[in-house]
Amino acid sequence: MLDVLGLEPDDERVYRTLLGRPNSTTVALSELLGLAPARVDAALARLVEWGLASRSADARFTAAPPAMALGALISQRRDQLRTAEQALVTFAEEHRAAMTGSSITDLIEVVTGVDAIRHRFLQVQHAARTQVRSFITAPFVALPPDENTAEPKAIGRGVLFRAVLDRAVLAEPGIVHDAIDSLRNGVQLRVADHLPMKLVLADADLGLVPLAVTPAGEPGAVLLHSSGLLDALDALFETVWRTAHPLELSGKGGEARAAVEVGPQGPTELDRKILGLLLAGLTDLTAATQLGVSPRTLHRRLRHLMDMAGVRTRMQLGAHAVRNGWAEPLGT
């Protein structure tokens, strides 16, 4: 747990034991933890050096209060991270200046192999300062959406995420639950009938474009730096974004709830999910599978919604849903 502060496993074990047993000796700690005395001595020396423990004249050790000792370490680490962030900005500016007038080989980096693509995919998101934009298509070659550890960290830094999903992606197992989690975290999602490629853009500085599998069987990608080609991909994303359908699922606010009627004239939570998926273009069978209900249940809920809205066709139901706030209108 404390390894993020630079402590080793032995250090943490000894410190936690000392918290409940002040004035302990090396021998006593060794017996309690089942560690060799030399390892305990080394851990105690580090703890004293870090200010996490004190040593008395008779070679007894006491842990420093966590709020004071660990709080100081955390503050120190925050200061170090701020310094690193400032250095990152400086390095980025120097890099942009150096790239001006660079050759094409400096602007395009070819990445081969799943591990290398995954690493670059995470790096691109870590490098973003204001926004990350992406096209998401199936299959997921390097990293499924639910394993994207960089996204929540970037969101925590205030980075805006916008993603367009290829409609076929919504048929992937578990993708709707992942979408609900992303929406809850503030990610903006839209759905397009068909996307021309996979794409990740970090601000206007970096772009990662996965390519087809190589003849050797390995996937490939290109990492693009600031250039006319990257500007074209930037414009492509914004064009597709404007015409894509906003994906709004009822599960995005607060904790997931059971399907309960909102009111005599309102749809249930399940109804809103059904409408959101069908308006996004999923088939009845795919929507039912994603929501974990039978096609019969889905049809029954649609019939109920049509009766509630006083309409006869699904097209009329979709228009009624948009007008009355049951779903977001296209292009908003």
N, C-alpha and C positions, 0 to 999 in steps of 0.2 A: 504493500500500500504506500509506504514512504519512499519507495525507490525513485519516484519522480523528484524527490528532494535530494537525491544523491546517496541515500542510505543503502547499505547492503542488507540482505536478509538477516544475517546474524545481528547486525546493529539494531534492527527493528525488534527482533525477538528479545534481545537483552533489555532494550529500553522499556518495552511493554511489561516485562517481568519486574523491572525496577520500580515501575509506577506503583505496584501494589506491595513491594517489599523494599522500602528504603533501608539504607545502612547495610546493604548486603555485601558479602565478600565475593571474591572471584570463585572460591571453592563452592560456596553455597549456590551461586548462580549456575555453575557448571553442573552440579548435581540436579538442580531443578530442571534445567533445559536439556540435559543429556548431551552437552557439548564438551569438547576437550577444553581444559583450562586455558590452553594457548589461544584458542579461538575466542573464548570469552574475554581474555585479556586484550586481544586485538580490538574486539568490538568496543570494549569499555574505553580504550584509548581514543578511538575515533569519536565516541559519544562525548567524552570530556573535551576533545578538541573542537567539536561542533557546538559546545555549550548545552548539550542535552543531558549531561550528568556532571556531578561534582564528586571529587575524591577527598576523603577526610585524611587526617594525618595517620590514622591506623588502618589505611587501605580499605576503607569501606566506601561504597558508592551509593549515591542517591540521585534519582531522576529529577531533572528540572521540570517545573510545571509546563504541561503541553502548550497551554495558551500563550505562554511567554516564549518558550524555546522554539516550538514549531512555528509559531506565528512569525518570529523573526526570520526563520528560514524561508517561509513562504513569501514574505515581503522581499527578501533578498532575491528570490527566484523571479518574482514579478519584475523587479528592477532590471534583472538580467535579460528577461524576455523583452521588455520595452527597449532596452539598448539594442538587442538583436533586431527588433522590428525597425528601428531607426536605421540600422546598418542595411537592412534589406531594401528600404526605400532608396538609400544612397546607391547601393549596388545596382538596383533596377534602373535608376536614371543613367548610371554609367554604361550599363548594358545597352539601353536604348540608343544612347549617343554613339556607342561603338558600332551598333548594327546599321546606322545610317550609311547608306552607300555600300553595304556589304554585298558580297556575291550571293547567288541563289543558294549555294551550298550552306551558307551561314544562316539563311532564313528558313530552311526546311531540314528537319531532322527525321530520318527514317527509323522507326522503332519496330523491332521484330520480336515476336514471342509473347505469350500470355502474361508472364510475369513482368516483362518490360513495359507492356501496354498498361497493365494495372498500376504500376509504379508511376508512370507518366500521368495517367488519369487522375490519381490522387494528388500528384504534384501540381497539376494545372489548377485544381480547386484550391489547394493551399495557397497558391500564388495570387488568387483573386483578392482585390481590395474592395470592389464595389458590387460586382455581379458575376454570376455564372449562368450561362445559357446553354441549353443542350437539346439535341434531337435524340430521342430514345426509340430504338427499333429492336426487334427480336431477330436472331437470338442474342443473348447476352454472352459475349465472348470472354471478356476479361473479368467483369465484376457485376453481379446482379444488383439491382437497386437497393435491396435490403442489406447489402454488405458495404455500402458506400460510407465508410467511416468519416470521410472528409467533409461530407455535406453538413452534418449537425455542428461540427467544429466551426466551419465557415459561417453558418447561420448565426452561431454564437458571437462571431466577430462583427455581425451586422451586414454580411454579404447577402444580397438578394439573389434568389434562385428562381429562374424561369425555365420551364421545360415543355417541349411539345412531344407528345407520345404518338407514335404511329398507331392507328386504330387496332391493328393486329396485336399489338402488345397487350391490350386489355384482355385478351383471351389467355394470357400466360397465367399459370397457377399462382395465386396469392398476390397478384399485382394490384388488385383493388385495395386490399388491406394496406399494402405499401403506399399506395396513392393517398389513402386516408391519413396515414401517419405523416406523409410529406405535407399535405394540405394543412394539417393541424400545426405543423412546425413553421408554416408561413410560406412554403414553396408554392409558386403559381404554376398551375398545370393547364395545358390545353391539348386537344386531340385533333389530329389531321388525318384525312383519309389515307394518305400515303406520304412517307418522307423519303427523300432521295438518298439519304446517307445517315450514318451516325455522326454526331458532332458534339464537341464540348468547347465552349469559348470562355475564357477568363478575361473579363473586361474587354479591351480592344487590343490586348497585347499578345495573347497566346490562343492557339486553337489546336485541338487534337481531333484528327479525322481517321478513324479505323478504316482499314482497307480490306479487300478480299484476302482469303487464305492464300499463302504462297504455294508454289508447286511442291515445296518440301513439306507442306502440311501445317506450317506455322502461320498464325494470323499476323498481320502487319498494320502499321499506322504511320501517319506523318504528323509531326509536331511543327506547327507553323508559328513563326514570329511575325511581328508587325510588318505588313507588306500589302501590296495591292490585292493579293489572293485572299489574305485574311480579311481585308475590307469587304471583298465580295461575299465571303461567308457570313460576315456580320450583317450585310444587307439581306442576304438570303434568309437568315434566321428571322429578322424583323418582318419580312414580307410574309413568311409562313405563319408567324405568330399572330399577325393581324387577321388572317383569314381562318385560323384554327378555332375550334369550339372550346370555350372554357369548360373545364371539368370541375363541377361542384358536387361534392358528396356530403351527405348530412352528417357523416361521422367526423367532420373536420373540427367541430367545436366541442371542447371539453371531452369528457369520457364517453366512450361508446355506451349507448343505452339500448334497452330492449325496444321493440317496435310498439310504441304506445301512441294512441291518437292524440294529436296536438289540440284538436278541438273539433266541434261538430262539422266545420267546413274545411278542416285541414287534413293533409295527408299524414300518414305515419312516417316514422323514420325509415322503415323499409320501403315505403312508397317513394320517398324522395331519392333513395339509392337507386331504385328501379328506374325512375324517370331520368336520373343523371346518366345512367349507363346506356339506356335506350336512346336518349338524345345525343349521346356521344357516338352512336352508331353500332353498338353491340347487338348481336342477334338475341332473340329470346332465350335460346338455349345457353349461350355464353353468359348472358347476364344472370340467369338462374344459377348456373354453376358457380360463378364468382361470388354470389350472395349466399350460397349454401341452401337454396330453396328448390323445390321441384318446379318444373315448367307449369304444372297445373296451378300451383300457388301463385306464380308470377302472373299467369293469365287471369286468375281470380282477382288479384289486386288491381290489375289494369282495368278489368271490367268495373270494379268498384270505383276507381278513379274517374272513369268515363261517366258513370252514373252521377258521381258527385259533381262533376263539371258540367253535366247536362249536354254531352256531346256524343256523336255516334262513331267517329273515326279516330284513329291514333293521331293523325295529323292535326285534327281539331284539339285533341287532348294536349299535344305538344305545344300548340299555340296558347291554349288556356293556361298551361303550366308556366310558360314564360311570362304571360301577362300578369298572372297572380302571384308571382314570386315563388312558385314551386320549383323553378329551375332558372338558371341564368340564361339570358338570351344570347344568341350567336353573335360573336364579334365584340362583346362588351369587355 
